[in-house]
Amino acid sequence: MKINENTNISLPVRNLLFLCAAIAAGIFAYTEITARITSLETSRELHQADLLKKSEQLPTDQEQFMLLEHIASQVENIQAEMETMRNNNVNINYAMKDIEKIKDSLENLKDKVRANGNHQ
């Protein structure tokens, strides 16, 4: 069998459409895979560049960052303690008022006891 540009091929339309759809699906899959590979390579390059940049930091910079994190946690602890102290201050003021009332009542009782002792 000789094949040249004038060779006729008899092919049902259904098969021709199937071949065109298969070729289109193959091209689409190829472009999607290529795009995904490109995206992953770009992400890897950015990640490696970030790691290299972090490895270039001086030890003093790393120590300063650690100190800042430590100080930030201490500030948070101090703020929490201040919150509880604020409540304690209210309770102390209330207790001081109660103590003053008790002192006044005690002085009144002492005066009454003294007055009872002088009448005899």
C-alpha positions in Angstrom: 0.0 0.0 0.0 1.3 3.4 -1.0 0.4 6.4 0.9 0.6 9.9 -0.6 -1.3 13.1 -0.4 -4.0 11.9 -2.6 -4.7 8.8 -0.5 -8.3 8.6 0.7 -9.3 7.4 4.1 -12.8 6.4 4.9 -13.6 7.3 8.6 -16.9 7.6 10.2 -17.7 11.1 11.6 -18.2 9.7 15.1 -14.7 8.3 15.1 -13.3 11.6 13.7 -15.0 13.6 16.5 -13.7 11.1 19.1 -10.2 11.5 17.8 -10.5 15.3 17.9 -11.9 15.2 21.5 -9.1 12.9 22.6 -6.5 15.2 21.0 -8.1 18.2 22.7 -8.2 16.5 26.1 -4.5 15.5 25.7 -3.5 19.0 24.9 -5.5 20.4 27.8 -4.0 17.8 30.2 -0.5 18.6 29.0 -0.9 22.4 29.5 -2.4 21.8 33.0 0.5 19.6 34.0 3.0 22.0 32.6 1.4 24.9 34.5 1.3 22.9 37.8 5.0 21.9 37.4 5.9 25.6 36.7 4.0 26.7 39.8 5.7 24.1 42.0 9.1 25.0 40.7 8.4 28.7 41.4 7.2 27.9 44.9 10.3 25.8 45.6 12.6 28.5 44.3 11.0 31.1 46.5 11.2 28.8 49.5 14.8 28.1 48.9 15.5 31.9 48.5 13.7 32.6 51.8 15.8 29.9 53.5 19.0 31.3 52.1 18.0 34.8 53.3 17.3 33.5 56.8 20.5 31.6 56.9 22.4 34.8 56.1 21.2 36.5 59.3 23.8 37.2 61.8 23.7 35.4 65.2 23.2 38.8 66.9 20.1 39.3 64.8 18.8 35.9 65.7 19.5 36.6 69.4 17.7 39.9 69.2 14.6 38.2 67.7 14.7 35.7 70.5 15.0 38.4 73.1 12.1 40.3 71.6 9.9 37.2 71.7 10.9 36.6 75.3 10.1 40.2 76.3 6.8 40.1 74.5 5.8 37.0 76.5 6.8 38.8 79.7 4.8 41.8 78.8 1.7 39.6 78.2 2.3 38.0 81.7 2.6 41.4 83.3 -0.6 42.6 81.7 -2.5 39.6 82.9 -1.1 40.2 86.4 -2.2 43.8 86.3 -5.7 42.7 85.4 -5.9 40.6 88.5 -4.4 43.4 90.6 -7.0 45.9 89.4 -9.7 43.6 90.9 -7.7 43.2 94.1 -7.5 47.0 94.4 -11.4 47.2 94.3 -11.6 44.5 97.0 -9.0 46.2 99.2 -10.9 49.5 99.0 -14.1 47.8 100.0 -12.4 45.9 102.8 -10.9 49.2 104.1 -14.3 50.8 104.3 -15.6 47.8 106.2 -12.7 48.0 108.6 -13.4 51.7 109.2 -17.0 50.9 110.0 -15.9 48.1 112.4 -13.5 50.6 114.1 -16.3 53.1 114.6 -18.6 50.4 116.0 -15.8 49.2 118.3 -15.2 52.8 119.6 -18.9 53.2 120.3 -19.0 49.9 122.2 -15.9 51.0 124.2 -17.6 54.3 125.0 -20.7 52.4 126.2 -18.6 50.1 128.4 -16.7 53.0 129.9 -20.0 54.8 130.6 -21.4 51.8 132.3 -18.3 51.5 134.5 -18.5 55.2 135.7 -22.1 55.0 136.9 -21.3 52.6 139.8 
